[in-house]
């Protein structure tokens, strides 16, 4: 298992797609700084009456949008890229233990996604706080403990989405199909849910994978409801989605012919 993990880590850090995804995360981290600078300038231009009601998304908001997309792409490429080039046969010849190989691929991808997400979120949030300073912008800042929990769950959700994409990739064996399905779940399904009559619109929207992190640990300082699920239920649903996708992917990876 150690050899499998080492091999998959070597693959992950040497392919160009991983560098491209890290560059994308870095760009969105810079957008966090730009957003924070805009919030500071906007706040300075407001009257005292307007400041009492003004709100702004937190500094890490650009990353909160980009990280799920990067997670889906990373998870898809981790599994499907070798199928696209026929290299999966070579990999299976070198490591015929398919359960260990799938676990190594998914585990390395999820760990890398978690580390990159937490590092970028922490840097973006800290820099945003430094830029805005002591300006009491509602919903932009919150207690340090609440912010830390919120960022942690954003990172864990990113890792979970990576695992879900890995499982889906093993089932579909198609990079385009896996990414398309992931984007549909993240962006198309929420819009379709909003078209349903109440209360099903909010209930179904709340149960979608991309809606769970804010229900587990909402944005600090925000007074806006983020769904109808309690944190324990949202955590259980996220674990269920992840386990189901990884289980289906592992079954497909181990049972299908090369």
Sine and cosine of phi, psi and omega as CSV:
sin_phi,cos_phi,sin_psi,cos_psi,sin_omega,cos_omega
0.00,0.00,-0.62,0.78,0.01,-1.00
-0.89,0.46,-0.66,0.75,0.02,-1.00
-0.90,0.44,-0.63,0.78,0.02,-1.00
-0.91,0.42,-0.69,0.72,0.03,-1.00
-0.89,0.46,-0.68,0.73,0.00,-1.00
-0.90,0.44,-0.67,0.75,0.00,-1.00
-0.91,0.42,-0.69,0.72,-0.01,-1.00
-0.93,0.36,-0.58,0.81,0.07,-1.00
-0.90,0.43,-0.64,0.77,0.04,-1.00
-0.89,0.45,-0.69,0.72,0.03,-1.00
-0.87,0.50,-0.74,0.68,-0.10,-0.99
-0.88,0.47,-0.66,0.75,-0.10,-1.00
-0.99,0.10,-0.12,0.99,-0.03,-1.00
-0.95,-0.32,-0.19,0.98,0.00,-1.00
-1.00,0.09,0.49,-0.87,-0.07,-1.00
-0.93,0.37,-0.51,0.86,-0.03,-1.00
-0.89,0.46,-0.60,0.80,0.03,-1.00
-0.91,0.42,-0.68,0.73,0.04,-1.00
-0.89,0.45,-0.61,0.79,0.02,-1.00
-0.91,0.42,-0.65,0.76,0.02,-1.00
-0.92,0.39,-0.65,0.76,0.06,-1.00
-0.90,0.44,-0.62,0.78,0.05,-1.00
-0.90,0.43,-0.62,0.79,0.04,-1.00
-0.89,0.45,-0.69,0.72,0.04,-1.00
-0.88,0.48,-0.65,0.76,0.01,-1.00
-0.90,0.44,-0.64,0.77,0.02,-1.00
-0.89,0.46,-0.70,0.72,-0.01,-1.00
-0.95,0.32,-0.45,0.90,0.12,-0.99
-0.92,0.40,-0.61,0.79,0.08,-1.00
-0.91,0.41,-0.57,0.82,0.07,-1.00
-0.90,0.43,-0.51,0.86,0.10,-0.99
-0.87,0.50,-0.67,0.74,0.02,-1.00
-0.92,0.39,-0.65,0.76,0.02,-1.00
-0.90,0.44,-0.67,0.75,0.03,-1.00
-0.89,0.45,-0.67,0.74,0.01,-1.00
-0.90,0.44,-0.66,0.76,0.04,-1.00
-0.89,0.46,-0.66,0.75,0.02,-1.00
-0.90,0.43,-0.68,0.74,0.01,-1.00
-0.87,0.50,-0.68,0.74,0.01,-1.00
-0.89,0.46,-0.72,0.70,-0.01,-1.00
-0.91,0.41,-0.64,0.77,0.00,-1.00
-0.90,0.44,-0.69,0.73,0.00,-1.00
-0.88,0.47,-0.67,0.74,-0.03,-1.00
-0.90,0.44,-0.43,0.90,-0.02,-1.00
-1.00,-0.01,-0.01,1.00,-0.04,-1.00
-1.00,0.01,0.47,-0.88,0.12,-0.99
-0.98,0.22,0.21,-0.98,0.00,-1.00
-0.88,0.48,-0.61,0.79,0.00,-1.00
-0.92,0.39,-0.66,0.76,0.00,-1.00
-0.94,0.33,-0.54,0.84,0.00,-1.00
-0.90,0.43,-0.44,0.90,-0.02,-1.00
-0.93,0.37,-0.40,0.92,-0.04,-1.00
-0.89,-0.46,-0.07,1.00,-0.06,-1.00
-0.95,0.33,0.63,-0.77,0.05,-1.00
-0.73,-0.68,0.37,-0.93,0.03,-1.00
-0.49,-0.87,0.59,-0.81,0.07,-1.00
-0.90,0.44,0.49,-0.87,-0.03,-1.00
-0.91,0.41,0.25,-0.97,-0.09,-1.00
-0.86,0.51,-0.56,0.83,-0.08,-1.00
-0.99,0.13,0.09,1.00,-0.08,-1.00
-0.84,0.54,-0.68,0.73,0.05,-1.00
-0.84,0.54,-0.63,0.77,0.03,-1.00
-0.94,0.34,-0.57,0.82,0.02,-1.00
-0.88,0.47,-0.48,0.88,0.05,-1.00
-0.99,0.15,-0.65,0.76,-0.13,-0.99
-0.99,0.16,-0.57,0.82,-0.11,-0.99
-0.88,0.48,-0.66,0.75,0.06,-1.00
-0.87,0.50,-0.61,0.79,0.02,-1.00
-0.91,0.42,-0.73,0.69,0.02,-1.00
-0.88,0.47,-0.60,0.80,0.01,-1.00
-0.90,0.44,-0.70,0.72,0.01,-1.00
-0.89,0.45,-0.71,0.71,-0.01,-1.00
-0.90,0.44,-0.70,0.71,0.00,-1.00
-0.89,0.47,-0.73,0.68,0.00,-1.00
-0.89,0.46,-0.65,0.76,0.02,-1.00
-0.90,0.43,-0.75,0.66,-0.05,-1.00
-0.92,0.40,-0.55,0.84,0.00,-1.00
-0.85,0.53,-0.61,0.79,-0.05,-1.00
-0.99,-0.10,-0.69,0.73,-0.21,-0.98
-1.00,0.03,-0.33,0.94,-0.09,-1.00
-0.88,0.47,-0.61,0.79,0.01,-1.00
-0.94,0.34,-0.53,0.84,0.08,-1.00
-0.91,0.41,-0.60,0.80,-0.03,-1.00
-0.90,0.43,-0.53,0.85,-0.05,-1.00
-0.96,-0.27,0.04,1.00,0.00,-1.00
0.97,0.26,0.14,0.99,-0.04,-1.00
-0.97,0.23,-0.18,0.98,-0.01,-1.00
-0.90,0.44,-0.47,0.88,0.03,-1.00
-0.92,0.40,-0.65,0.76,0.03,-1.00
-0.90,0.43,-0.68,0.73,0.01,-1.00
-0.88,0.47,-0.68,0.73,0.00,-1.00
-0.93,0.36,-0.51,0.86,0.06,-1.00
-0.93,0.38,-0.61,0.79,0.01,-1.00
-0.97,0.26,-0.55,0.83,0.00,-1.00
-0.69,-0.73,1.00,0.07,-0.06,-1.00
-0.95,0.32,-0.16,0.99,0.02,-1.00
-0.97,0.23,1.00,-0.04,-0.13,-0.99
-0.91,0.42,-0.67,0.74,0.05,-1.00
-0.85,0.52,-0.68,0.73,0.02,-1.00
-0.91,0.41,-0.62,0.79,-0.01,-1.00
-0.91,0.40,-0.71,0.71,0.02,-1.00
-0.90,0.44,-0.67,0.74,0.01,-1.00
-0.89,0.46,-0.63,0.78,0.01,-1.00
-0.92,0.40,-0.71,0.71,0.01,-1.00
-0.87,0.50,-0.79,0.61,-0.04,-1.00
-0.91,0.41,-0.66,0.75,-0.04,-1.00
-0.91,0.41,-0.69,0.72,0.01,-1.00
-0.91,0.42,-0.68,0.73,0.01,-1.00
-0.89,0.46,-0.70,0.71,-0.02,-1.00
-0.91,0.41,-0.66,0.75,0.01,-1.00
-0.90,0.43,-0.67,0.75,0.02,-1.00
-0.91,0.42,-0.66,0.75,0.02,-1.00
-0.89,0.45,-0.67,0.74,0.01,-1.00
-0.89,0.45,-0.72,0.69,-0.03,-1.00
-0.90,0.44,-0.71,0.70,-0.01,-1.00
-0.91,0.42,-0.66,0.75,-0.02,-1.00
-0.91,0.43,-0.73,0.68,-0.03,-1.00
-0.90,0.44,-0.66,0.76,0.01,-1.00
-0.90,0.44,-0.71,0.70,-0.02,-1.00
-0.93,0.38,-0.67,0.74,0.00,-1.00
-0.90,0.44,-0.69,0.72,0.00,-1.00
-0.90,0.44,-0.69,0.73,0.00,-1.00
-0.92,0.40,-0.69,0.72,0.00,-1.00
-0.91,0.42,-0.67,0.75,0.00,-1.00
-0.93,0.38,-0.69,0.72,-0.01,-1.00
-0.91,0.42,-0.68,0.73,0.02,-1.00
-0.91,0.42,-0.61,0.79,0.03,-1.00
-0.89,0.45,-0.68,0.74,0.04,-1.00
-0.88,0.47,-0.64,0.77,0.00,-1.00
-0.92,0.40,-0.61,0.80,-0.02,-1.00
-0.95,0.33,-0.72,0.70,-0.02,-1.00
-0.96,0.27,-0.51,0.86,0.08,-1.00
0.92,0.40,-0.72,-0.69,-0.09,-1.00
-1.00,0.04,0.08,1.00,0.01,-1.00
-0.91,0.41,0.84,-0.54,-0.06,-1.00
-0.99,0.12,0.92,0.38,-0.02,-1.00
-0.98,0.20,0.87,-0.49,-0.03,-1.00
-0.89,0.46,0.66,-0.75,0.05,-1.00
0.94,0.33,-0.06,1.00,0.02,-1.00
-1.00,0.07,-0.60,0.80,-0.04,-1.00
-0.81,-0.59,0.21,-0.98,0.03,-1.00
-0.31,-0.95,-0.01,-1.00,0.06,-1.00
-0.84,0.54,0.59,-0.81,-0.08,-1.00
-0.84,0.55,-0.65,0.76,-0.01,-1.00
-0.90,0.43,-0.67,0.74,0.01,-1.00
-0.91,0.41,-0.65,0.76,0.02,-1.00
-0.89,0.45,-0.68,0.73,-0.01,-1.00
-0.88,0.47,-0.68,0.73,0.01,-1.00
-0.91,0.42,-0.67,0.74,0.01,-1.00
-0.87,0.48,-0.73,0.69,0.00,-1.00
-0.91,0.41,-0.62,0.78,0.02,-1.00
-0.87,0.49,-0.69,0.73,-0.03,-1.00
-0.96,0.29,-0.51,0.86,0.14,-0.99
-0.88,0.48,-0.67,0.74,0.03,-1.00
-0.91,0.41,-0.69,0.72,0.01,-1.00
-0.91,0.41,-0.60,0.80,0.06,-1.00
-0.91,0.42,-0.61,0.79,0.07,-1.00
-0.87,0.49,-0.70,0.71,0.04,-1.00
-0.90,0.44,-0.64,0.76,0.01,-1.00
-0.90,0.44,-0.66,0.75,0.04,-1.00
-0.91,0.42,-0.55,0.83,0.08,-1.00
-0.89,0.45,-0.69,0.72,0.04,-1.00
-0.90,0.43,-0.65,0.76,0.03,-1.00
-0.88,0.47,-0.68,0.74,0.02,-1.00
-0.92,0.40,-0.59,0.81,0.07,-1.00
-0.87,0.48,-0.72,0.69,0.02,-1.00
-0.89,0.46,-0.69,0.73,0.01,-1.00
-0.91,0.42,-0.62,0.78,0.03,-1.00
-0.89,0.45,-0.62,0.79,0.02,-1.00
-0.92,0.39,-0.53,0.85,0.02,-1.00
-0.97,0.25,-0.71,0.71,-0.10,-0.99
-1.00,0.08,-0.52,0.86,-0.05,-1.00
0.84,0.54,0.52,0.86,-0.01,-1.00
-0.65,-0.76,0.83,-0.55,0.02,-1.00
-0.90,0.43,-0.75,0.66,-0.02,-1.00
-0.89,0.45,-0.68,0.74,-0.01,-1.00
-0.91,0.42,-0.66,0.75,-0.01,-1.00
-0.92,0.39,-0.71,0.70,0.00,-1.00
-0.91,0.42,-0.66,0.75,0.02,-1.00
-0.88,0.47,-0.70,0.71,0.02,-1.00
-0.90,0.44,-0.66,0.75,0.02,-1.00
-0.90,0.44,-0.68,0.73,0.02,-1.00
-0.91,0.41,-0.57,0.82,0.04,-1.00
-0.90,0.44,-0.66,0.75,0.02,-1.00
-0.92,0.40,-0.63,0.78,-0.07,-1.00
-0.97,0.23,-0.60,0.80,-0.19,-0.98
-0.85,-0.53,-0.55,0.84,-0.03,-1.00
-1.00,0.10,-0.73,0.68,-0.03,-1.00
-0.85,0.53,-0.68,0.73,0.04,-1.00
-0.87,0.49,-0.63,0.78,0.03,-1.00
-0.92,0.40,-0.64,0.76,0.04,-1.00
-0.92,0.39,-0.59,0.81,0.02,-1.00
-0.89,0.46,-0.57,0.82,-0.02,-1.00
-0.93,0.36,-0.27,0.96,0.01,-1.00
-0.99,0.12,-0.20,0.98,-0.02,-1.00
-0.97,0.23,0.42,-0.91,0.03,-1.00
-0.94,0.35,0.47,-0.88,0.06,-1.00
-0.92,0.38,0.53,-0.85,0.00,1.00
-1.00,-0.02,0.14,0.99,-0.09,-1.00
-0.93,0.36,-0.45,0.89,0.01,-1.00
-0.87,0.48,-0.76,0.65,-0.02,-1.00
-0.96,0.29,-0.57,0.82,-0.01,-1.00
-0.91,0.42,-0.72,0.70,-0.01,-1.00
-0.95,0.32,-0.65,0.76,0.05,-1.00
-0.85,0.53,-0.67,0.74,-0.04,-1.00
-0.91,0.42,-0.47,0.88,-0.07,-1.00
-1.00,0.04,-0.07,1.00,-0.02,-1.00
-0.97,0.24,0.52,-0.86,-0.08,-1.00
-0.84,0.55,-0.64,0.77,-0.03,-1.00
-0.95,0.31,-0.18,0.98,-0.03,-1.00
-0.98,-0.18,0.01,1.00,-0.18,-0.98
-0.99,0.12,-0.55,0.83,-0.14,-0.99
-0.89,0.46,-0.66,0.75,-0.01,-1.00
-0.95,0.30,-0.34,0.94,0.08,-1.00
-0.99,0.12,-0.40,0.92,0.08,-1.00
-0.97,0.23,-0.72,0.69,0.02,-1.00
-0.54,-0.84,1.00,-0.08,-0.06,-1.00
-0.89,0.45,0.30,-0.95,0.02,-1.00
-0.86,0.52,0.81,-0.59,-0.04,-1.00
-0.84,0.54,0.70,-0.72,0.04,-1.00
1.00,0.08,-0.16,0.99,-0.05,-1.00
-0.99,0.13,0.68,-0.73,0.04,-1.00
-0.98,-0.19,0.05,1.00,-0.06,-1.00
-1.00,0.03,0.70,-0.71,0.04,-1.00
-0.93,0.37,0.61,-0.79,-0.06,-1.00
-0.91,-0.42,0.35,0.94,0.01,-1.00
0.68,-0.74,0.01,-1.00,-0.11,-0.99
-0.97,-0.24,-0.06,1.00,-0.06,-1.00
-1.00,0.03,0.60,-0.80,0.13,-0.99
-0.97,0.23,0.37,-0.93,0.00,-1.00
-0.80,0.60,-0.71,0.70,0.01,-1.00
-0.88,0.48,-0.63,0.78,0.01,-1.00
-0.92,0.38,-0.66,0.75,0.01,-1.00
-0.90,0.45,-0.65,0.76,0.05,-1.00
-0.89,0.46,-0.72,0.70,-0.01,-1.00
-0.88,0.47,-0.63,0.78,-0.01,-1.00
-0.93,0.36,-0.65,0.76,0.05,-1.00
-0.89,0.46,-0.68,0.73,0.04,-1.00
-0.90,0.44,-0.63,0.77,0.00,-1.00
-0.90,0.43,-0.73,0.69,0.05,-1.00
-0.84,0.54,-0.72,0.69,-0.05,-1.00
-0.91,0.42,-0.73,0.68,-0.02,-1.00
-0.89,0.45,-0.65,0.76,-0.01,-1.00
-0.91,0.41,-0.70,0.72,-0.01,-1.00
-0.92,0.39,-0.70,0.71,0.01,-1.00
-0.91,0.41,-0.65,0.76,0.02,-1.00
-0.89,0.45,-0.70,0.71,0.03,-1.00
-0.91,0.42,-0.65,0.76,0.02,-1.00
-0.90,0.43,-0.68,0.73,0.01,-1.00
-0.89,0.45,-0.66,0.75,0.01,-1.00
-0.89,0.45,-0.71,0.70,0.01,-1.00
-0.91,0.41,-0.63,0.77,-0.05,-1.00
-0.93,0.38,-0.59,0.81,-0.08,-1.00
-1.00,0.02,-0.42,0.91,-0.11,-0.99
-0.99,-0.11,-0.48,0.88,-0.06,-1.00
-0.97,0.25,0.44,-0.90,0.12,-0.99
-0.95,0.32,0.46,-0.89,0.03,-1.00
-0.90,0.44,0.00,0.00,0.00,0.00
